[in-house]
Amino acid sequence: MTRRFLFLLGSSRSEGNTELLARRAAEQLPADVEQQWISLAEHPLPDFEDLRHDSDHVRPTQGDVALLLDATLAATDIVIASPLYWYSVSAHTKRYLDYWSGWLRTPGLDFKATLAGRILWGVTALAHEESEVADPLIGTLNHSAAYMGMRFGGVLLGNGSRPGDVLDDTQALARAKTFFTQEPPLARFPYEAS
Ligand SMILES: Cc1cc2nc3c(=O)[nH]c(=O)nc-3n(C[C@H](O)[C@H](O)[C@H](O)COP(=O)(O)O)c2cc1C
């Protein structure tokens, strides 16, 4: 199956550090790998409404929800490129993930079965020098992948505050060169044996 990477940009500004780092990593992908880039700020989802136990969800056919759903279903690899906001993913990113809960209940999608075995990746930029403060974001993505039966490629971390700062993080740029060459294992919750 041809690899198809979906890059979801979660920053509240364009061409920020997270996007720059994600683009550096993506440059290394082979030419036959398809790439789709979607800015969640430019395609804002409405507030998520939890209808899971009230009524059946209906598959969206137009607008940004349909765009994001179709792109998600078509991707072999989903790259969450979210800056670190308050130690976790950005609100744009979180809202997109909340929609997964609705799509899990949408008849005819087989959302979980479709995503199972596919790969979730993360890219994030943060201002803090000590990268362990990003552990909540990494946990969010790892556990989401585990819940979905997906593989998890980890999170490519870069340091920076102002746009462009991450280009001075030579270690991050070096990690970007090989980030997508990994063959990630199935994600596991911390309480599961690996
Ligand atoms: C709302 C908001 C929350 C932030 N929270 C954190 C944080 O918890 N830890 C941190 O190290 N940096 C934090 N930052 C700094 C950003 O992570 C940093 O500027 C990063 O480079 C932004 O990524 P971007 O350039 O891709 O937008 C925050 C920035 C904003 C705007």
The ligand as a Gaussian input file, in Angstrom:
#p B3LYP/6-31G(d) Opt

LIG

0 1
 C       -0.954000      29.489000      24.270000
 C        0.498000      29.130000      24.386000
 C        0.892000      28.221000      25.348000
 C        2.225000      27.839000      25.438000
 N        2.566000      26.912000      26.374000
 C        3.864000      26.487000      26.450000
 C        4.221000      25.471000      27.376000
 O        3.423000      24.942000      28.123000
 N        5.540000      25.099000      27.435000
 C        6.472000      25.643000      26.608000
 O        7.637000      25.258000      26.689000
 N        6.144000      26.579000      25.675000
 C        4.860000      27.022000      25.592000
 N        4.506000      27.972000      24.659000
 C        5.516000      28.433000      23.698000
 C        5.380000      27.697000      22.372000
 O        5.378000      26.301000      22.545000
 C        6.543000      28.075000      21.449000
 O        6.495000      29.464000      21.178000
 C        6.494000      27.304000      20.137000
 O        7.637000      27.652000      19.377000
 C        5.226000      27.624000      19.357000
 O        5.169000      26.814000      18.230000
 P        4.854000      27.397000      16.773000
 O        6.018000      28.344000      16.460000
 O        4.815000      26.209000      15.904000
 O        3.563000      28.135000      16.850000
 C        3.190000      28.397000      24.570000
 C        2.779000      29.332000      23.603000
 C        1.461000      29.707000      23.508000
 C        1.026000      30.716000      22.460000

